Amino acid sequence: MDVAVVGATGDVGRQICTQLIAHGLLSPTSRLQLVGRPDGSSASAVHGLRTDLMDAFDERAPLIDVALTPGEVVADVVVVAAGLTPLARAGASTDRTKLAAANKQVFEQQAAALRKHGSGREVVIVVSNPVEVGVAVFANALGRHRVIGMGAWLDTLRFQREIALSLGVRRARVSGFVVGQHGERPVPLWSTVRIAGLDVAERLAAVERLRRGRTLDTYPDELAEAKVRLDALAVRDVAEAFALVDTWPPDVRVNARAWMTHQSGAKTATGTAAATVDMIATLLDGREIVVAGQVALADEVQVDGATSPGRVLGVPVILGPEGWGRVVLDPLAEDEAAALAASGRMIDAMLDGLGIAPAGDDPVVGMAAVTPPAVGAEVPTWEVEVEVRGADEVGVVATLTSVFSTRGVTVDAVSTVRGSTSAVRLRFRAGERRALSLVRALERLSMVTKVAAGSASA
């Protein structure tokens, strides 16, 4: 399978690319597409990044492709990590309204291109902030279940780590979700916390001790006060600011430590990328697991018999190769339900202010003018003629056919074009949308100079 990283040369995008290859998630016949902009510094940096990645991982690197326009994006998983980011220095303020408006344009350009040119099966992971805006825009264009934001998963991993740190255990022993809005109004679900090795009574006692008698009714005010104190302190001494974070309860530390890490100038690229790669790994290997993620909702989240506010919301969902399937949210404690509703109202107000309509039923998407075959219809046969550099070199035909095999399509015949030393003809059967997607994937190979496709008799 192929992965495209939009914003590949940014801090997070570069880390995502590096970790994907370093962890061996992409096979040598898979393709990693580095997507930049033709009118920015990334137009040249993506070429340098490609070379740098090949220098580092030549023995196990996938095919690495460079794209500079949204219409060139071709992948099974599309990671959106482009756009503006908050300033990374102590005391810096962020105008989230300006950030949202600017990044909304980036989301709209990419979503429109995928809707027009995409295969209709891509899964989009939104990393850029505000993640809820990105999810809303892509969900409107591509369908709700093919789009997920990774903010709630990152918050969840941080929550588990802070609990583990307080208890002196490994994070792998702790489960528990953070839902709601990423960054501004997260909701730690203490009722979902489980700790391996503790029975129910021991767990409840541990959670009560960690919460220090607090409820989520005061949580937003605690986060706001924490940021004010850290801003004032970090200007003088960043180390002292981090020491102050260590004195707070785990749920406050989740937000405050991430805030302080970014303000320190180190940013949070490594952790953000790791959470994203976690999601990508699930999509690539066929598993279905429960993760927390921002998704566009209809009426999946019910509180006291009514639909909770938040048409995009971070919630636990089942994530698999085709996107997210359903929400997995047990009945909430009273303070959790109230906090989640407040978080949802804040998200709805932001989306309304940006003029983003609620996502309707999943649209029929993909390449324009492509008509899906009727049920029971015979799958069409296609021929593609591919002009390549060095058609007779070792590995060329294997590379071409791998484009099909890694997407579950069998090549029925391979031949060289008579009278030509640089062209290979391949015959295969697939629906029209799948065929056009395969042609676009062939066109992205660096060895390919031209691809001509047409239908053939069965």
PERAVEN-V247464 format. One record per residue. N is the residue number from 1. RES is the residue in one letter. PSI is psi in whole degrees, 0 to 359 (999 if undefined). Layout:
N,RES,PSI  N,RES,PSI
This chain:
1,M,159  2,D,147  3,V,132  4,A,134  5,V,107  6,V,121  7,G,38  8,A,333  9,T,358  10,G,174  11,D,312  12,V,316  13,G,318  14,R,319  15,Q,321  16,I,313  17,C,315  18,T,313  19,Q,325  20,L,316  21,I,316  22,A,325  23,H,0  24,G,29  25,L,341  26,L,126  27,S,165  28,P,337  29,T,356  30,S,168  31,R,132  32,L,117  33,Q,122  34,L,114  35,V,122  36,G,197  37,R,139  38,P,341  39,D,20  40,G,182  41,S,336  42,S,344  43,A,324  44,S,327  45,A,329  46,V,326  47,H,320  48,G,321  49,L,320  50,R,313  51,T,319  52,D,317  53,L,322  54,M,324  55,D,319  56,A,325  57,F,35  58,D,322  59,E,338  60,R,12  61,A,144  62,P,181  63,L,128  64,I,123  65,D,148  66,V,134  67,A,143  68,L,359  69,T,152  70,P,326  71,G,345  72,E,353  73,V,121  74,V,112  75,A,166  76,D,325  77,V,126  78,V,119  79,V,125  80,V,105  81,A,27  82,A,166  83,G,183  84,L,153  85,T,155  86,P,151  87,L,140  88,A,74  89,R,152  90,A,133  91,G,355  92,A,136  93,S,154  94,T,125  95,D,95  96,R,334  97,T,316  98,K,318  99,L,315  100,A,317  101,A,318  102,A,314  103,N,335  104,K,321  105,Q,319  106,V,314  107,F,316  108,E,320  109,Q,313  110,Q,319  111,A,319  112,A,320  113,A,318  114,L,323  115,R,322  116,K,317  117,H,347  118,G,167  119,S,345  120,G,5  121,R,357  122,E,143  123,V,131  124,V,129  125,I,118  126,V,123  127,V,322  128,S,149  129,N,154  130,P,125  131,V,329  132,E,325  133,V,315  134,G,316  135,V,317  136,A,316  137,V,312  138,F,324  139,A,321  140,N,327  141,A,323  142,L,343  143,G,145  144,R,317  145,H,356  146,R,8  147,V,131  148,I,140  149,G,143  150,M,2  151,G,316  152,A,329  153,W,319  154,L,315  155,D,321  156,T,315  157,L,322  158,R,320  159,F,313  160,Q,321  161,R,317  162,E,322  163,I,314  164,A,321  165,L,318  166,S,328  167,L,350  168,G,34  169,V,173  170,R,150  171,R,329  172,A,341  173,R,354  174,V,136  175,S,161  176,G,144  177,F,151  178,V,130  179,V,190  180,G,213  181,Q,134  182,H,130  183,G,298  184,E,315  185,R,62  186,P,158  187,V,102  188,P,124  189,L,90  190,W,334  191,S,343  192,T,357  193,V,131  194,R,144  195,I,113  196,A,133  197,G,347  198,L,137  199,D,179  200,V,313  201,A,318  202,E,320  203,R,312  204,L,321  205,A,319  206,A,316  207,V,317  208,E,320  209,R,319  210,L,327  211,R,341  212,R,36  213,G,8  214,R,161  215,T,174  216,L,356  217,D,329  218,T,357  219,Y,311  220,P,320  221,D,324  222,E,319  223,L,317  224,A,316  225,E,321  226,A,317  227,K,322  228,V,314  229,R,320  230,L,319  231,D,315  232,A,320  233,L,321  234,A,332  235,V,328  236,R,317  237,D,104  238,V,322  239,A,320  240,E,326  241,A,316  242,F,325  243,A,324  244,L,319  245,V,321  246,D,342  247,T,352  248,W,165  249,P,159  250,P,319  251,D,329  252,V,320  253,R,326  254,V,309  255,N,317  256,A,320  257,R,320  258,A,318  259,W,314  260,M,325  261,T,316  262,H,315  263,Q,334  264,S,345  265,G,345  266,A,333  267,K,181  268,T,32  269,A,319  270,T,313  271,G,319  272,T,316  273,A,320  274,A,318  275,A,321  276,T,315  277,V,326  278,D,312  279,M,317  280,I,318  281,A,320  282,T,318  283,L,328  284,L,329  285,D,6  286,G,4  287,R,162  288,E,121  289,I,163  290,V,123  291,V,165  292,A,134  293,G,155  294,Q,126  295,V,158  296,A,124  297,L,156  298,A,272  299,D,30  300,E,332  301,V,113  302,Q,135  303,V,120  304,D,40  305,G,3  306,A,153  307,T,128  308,S,145  309,P,158  310,G,85  311,R,344  312,V,130  313,L,145  314,G,121  315,V,161  316,P,131  317,V,161  318,I,120  319,L,131  320,G,187  321,P,335  322,E,9  323,G,201  324,W,144  325,G,309  326,R,161  327,V,138  328,V,89  329,L,112  330,D,164  331,P,137  332,L,157  333,A,160  334,E,315  335,D,329  336,E,316  337,A,318  338,A,319  339,A,321  340,L,320  341,A,319  342,A,320  343,S,318  344,G,319  345,R,322  346,M,319  347,I,315  348,D,319  349,A,321  350,M,315  351,L,321  352,D,319  353,G,333  354,L,0  355,G,29  356,I,120  357,A,157  358,P,147  359,A,133  360,G,205  361,D,153  362,D,122  363,P,159  364,V,115  365,V,176  366,G,193  367,M,136  368,A,146  369,A,18  370,V,121  371,T,123  372,P,146  373,P,152  374,A,153  375,V,129  376,G,356  377,A,152  378,E,138  379,V,127  380,P,155  381,T,139  382,W,154  383,E,136  384,V,137  385,E,117  386,V,118  387,E,128  388,V,163  389,R,119  390,G,59  391,A,336  392,D,5  393,E,154  394,V,133  395,G,349  396,V,308  397,V,321  398,A,321  399,T,318  400,L,313  401,T,334  402,S,334  403,V,325  404,F,313  405,S,324  406,T,351  407,R,14  408,G,23  409,V,131  410,T,133  411,V,118  412,D,331  413,A,143  414,V,132  415,S,158  416,T,150  417,V,127  418,R,134  419,G,5  420,S,142  421,T,8  422,S,18  423,A,142  424,V,137  425,R,132  426,L,141  427,R,136  428,F,167  429,R,132  430,A,160  431,G,163  432,E,317  433,R,317  434,R,319  435,A,315  436,L,324  437,S,320  438,L,320  439,V,317  440,R,325  441,A,320  442,L,319  443,E,336  444,R,348  445,L,135  446,S,333  447,M,347  448,V,132  449,T,337  450,K,143  451,V,127  452,A,129  453,A,151  454,G,161  455,S,153  456,A,159  457,S,146  458,A,999
